[in-house]
Amino acid sequence: METKFLDLTRLLEVADGDTEFVTQVLTEYAHTVPELLTELQTAIDHEDLLGVQSRAHDLKGTSQTVGAYALAEGARAVEMAARDEDWDAIRSLRRNLEATWNETQQEVSNAA
């Protein structure tokens, strides 16, 4: 199952078609992402480059796992901007992440 922001193909493969498991994973993901975004914003507010990199990396990995590739790509861009110490890009990309999460969240809710 693939939509604009969520591709469950790989997750369903890993789950061997167990839709209950997929629902559990998506429910946990829906609770985890807002926490990661909050932690990312806190790291940005404190100009903590390592914190930004770490939270962005966590968000990237978590999103890739469930097939939220647009959000994973946005998190990767934040991670790279942090490596480059580009605060303007970090702040701009963070705003984009929020918008992407809002769209992804709708699809996660529909799928869970």
C-alpha positions as a Markdown table, in Angstrom:
| # | Residue | x | y | z |
|---|---|---|---|---|
| 1 | Met | 0.0 | 0.0 | 0.0 |
| 2 | Glu | 1.5 | 3.3 | -1.1 |
| 3 | Thr | 0.3 | 6.9 | -0.7 |
| 4 | Lys | 2.0 | 10.2 | -1.2 |
| 5 | Phe | 3.7 | 10.2 | 2.2 |
| 6 | Leu | 3.5 | 6.6 | 3.3 |
| 7 | Asp | 4.6 | 3.4 | 1.6 |
| 8 | Leu | 3.8 | 0.3 | 3.7 |
| 9 | Thr | 5.2 | -2.2 | 1.2 |
| 10 | Arg | 8.4 | -2.9 | 3.1 |
| 11 | Leu | 6.7 | -2.8 | 6.6 |
| 12 | Leu | 4.1 | -5.3 | 5.4 |
| 13 | Glu | 6.9 | -7.6 | 4.0 |
| 14 | Val | 8.8 | -7.5 | 7.3 |
| 15 | Ala | 5.6 | -8.1 | 9.2 |
| 16 | Asp | 4.8 | -11.1 | 6.9 |
| 17 | Gly | 1.4 | -9.5 | 6.2 |
| 18 | Asp | 0.5 | -9.3 | 9.9 |
| 19 | Thr | -1.7 | -6.2 | 9.8 |
| 20 | Glu | -2.1 | -6.1 | 13.6 |
| 21 | Phe | 1.7 | -5.8 | 13.9 |
| 22 | Val | 1.7 | -3.1 | 11.3 |
| 23 | Thr | -1.0 | -1.2 | 13.2 |
| 24 | Gln | 1.0 | -1.4 | 16.4 |
| 25 | Val | 4.1 | -0.1 | 14.7 |
| 26 | Leu | 2.2 | 2.7 | 13.1 |
| 27 | Thr | 0.5 | 3.6 | 16.4 |
| 28 | Glu | 3.9 | 3.7 | 18.1 |
| 29 | Tyr | 5.4 | 5.8 | 15.3 |
| 30 | Ala | 2.5 | 8.3 | 15.6 |
| 31 | His | 3.4 | 8.8 | 19.2 |
| 32 | Thr | 7.2 | 8.9 | 18.7 |
| 33 | Val | 7.4 | 11.5 | 15.9 |
| 34 | Pro | 5.9 | 14.4 | 17.8 |
| 35 | Glu | 8.4 | 13.7 | 20.7 |
| 36 | Leu | 11.3 | 13.6 | 18.2 |
| 37 | Leu | 10.2 | 16.8 | 16.6 |
| 38 | Thr | 9.9 | 18.5 | 20.0 |
| 39 | Glu | 13.4 | 17.3 | 21.0 |
| 40 | Leu | 14.7 | 18.5 | 17.6 |
| 41 | Gln | 13.2 | 21.9 | 18.2 |
| 42 | Thr | 14.7 | 22.1 | 21.7 |
| 43 | Ala | 18.1 | 21.2 | 20.2 |
| 44 | Ile | 17.7 | 24.0 | 17.6 |
| 45 | Asp | 16.6 | 26.5 | 20.3 |
| 46 | His | 19.7 | 25.7 | 22.3 |
| 47 | Glu | 21.9 | 25.7 | 19.1 |
| 48 | Asp | 23.0 | 22.2 | 20.0 |
| 49 | Leu | 24.4 | 20.8 | 16.7 |
| 50 | Leu | 25.0 | 17.3 | 18.1 |
| 51 | Gly | 21.5 | 17.2 | 19.5 |
| 52 | Val | 20.1 | 18.3 | 16.1 |
| 53 | Gln | 22.1 | 15.7 | 14.3 |
| 54 | Ser | 21.0 | 13.0 | 16.7 |
| 55 | Arg | 17.3 | 13.8 | 16.7 |
| 56 | Ala | 17.3 | 14.2 | 13.0 |
| 57 | His | 19.1 | 10.8 | 12.6 |
| 58 | Asp | 16.5 | 9.1 | 14.9 |
| 59 | Leu | 13.6 | 10.6 | 13.0 |
| 60 | Lys | 15.2 | 9.5 | 9.7 |
| 61 | Gly | 15.6 | 5.9 | 10.8 |
| 62 | Thr | 12.2 | 5.7 | 12.4 |
| 63 | Ser | 10.5 | 7.1 | 9.3 |
| 64 | Gln | 12.4 | 4.9 | 6.9 |
| 65 | Thr | 11.3 | 1.8 | 9.0 |
| 66 | Val | 7.6 | 2.5 | 8.5 |
| 67 | Gly | 7.9 | 3.8 | 4.9 |
| 68 | Ala | 7.5 | 7.5 | 5.6 |
| 69 | Tyr | 10.1 | 8.3 | 3.0 |
| 70 | Ala | 9.3 | 12.0 | 2.6 |
| 71 | Leu | 9.7 | 12.6 | 6.3 |
| 72 | Ala | 12.9 | 10.5 | 6.3 |
| 73 | Glu | 14.4 | 12.5 | 3.5 |
| 74 | Gly | 13.5 | 15.8 | 5.3 |
| 75 | Ala | 15.2 | 14.5 | 8.4 |
| 76 | Arg | 18.2 | 13.5 | 6.4 |
| 77 | Ala | 18.5 | 17.0 | 5.0 |
| 78 | Val | 18.4 | 18.5 | 8.6 |
| 79 | Glu | 21.1 | 16.0 | 9.6 |
| 80 | Met | 23.3 | 17.1 | 6.8 |
| 81 | Ala | 22.7 | 20.8 | 7.5 |
| 82 | Ala | 23.7 | 20.2 | 11.1 |
| 83 | Arg | 26.9 | 18.5 | 9.9 |
| 84 | Asp | 27.5 | 21.7 | 7.8 |
| 85 | Glu | 26.7 | 23.9 | 10.8 |
| 86 | Asp | 24.1 | 25.7 | 8.6 |
| 87 | Trp | 21.6 | 27.1 | 11.1 |
| 88 | Asp | 19.5 | 28.9 | 8.5 |
| 89 | Ala | 19.0 | 25.7 | 6.6 |
| 90 | Ile | 18.3 | 23.8 | 9.8 |
| 91 | Arg | 15.6 | 26.2 | 10.8 |
| 92 | Ser | 14.0 | 26.3 | 7.4 |
| 93 | Leu | 14.1 | 22.5 | 7.0 |
| 94 | Arg | 12.6 | 22.1 | 10.5 |
| 95 | Arg | 9.6 | 24.0 | 9.4 |
| 96 | Asn | 9.3 | 21.8 | 6.3 |
| 97 | Leu | 9.5 | 18.7 | 8.5 |
| 98 | Glu | 6.5 | 19.9 | 10.5 |
| 99 | Ala | 4.4 | 20.3 | 7.3 |
| 100 | Thr | 5.5 | 16.9 | 6.0 |
| 101 | Trp | 4.7 | 15.3 | 9.3 |
| 102 | Asn | 1.2 | 16.9 | 9.2 |
| 103 | Glu | 0.6 | 15.2 | 5.9 |
| 104 | Thr | 2.2 | 11.9 | 6.9 |
| 105 | Gln | 0.3 | 11.8 | 10.2 |
| 106 | Gln | -3.0 | 11.8 | 8.2 |
| 107 | Glu | -1.9 | 8.9 | 6.2 |
| 108 | Val | -0.6 | 7.0 | 9.3 |
| 109 | Ser | -3.9 | 7.6 | 11.0 |
| 110 | Asn | -5.8 | 6.2 | 8.0 |
| 111 | Ala | -3.5 | 3.2 | 7.8 |
| 112 | Ala | -3.5 | 2.3 | 11.5 |
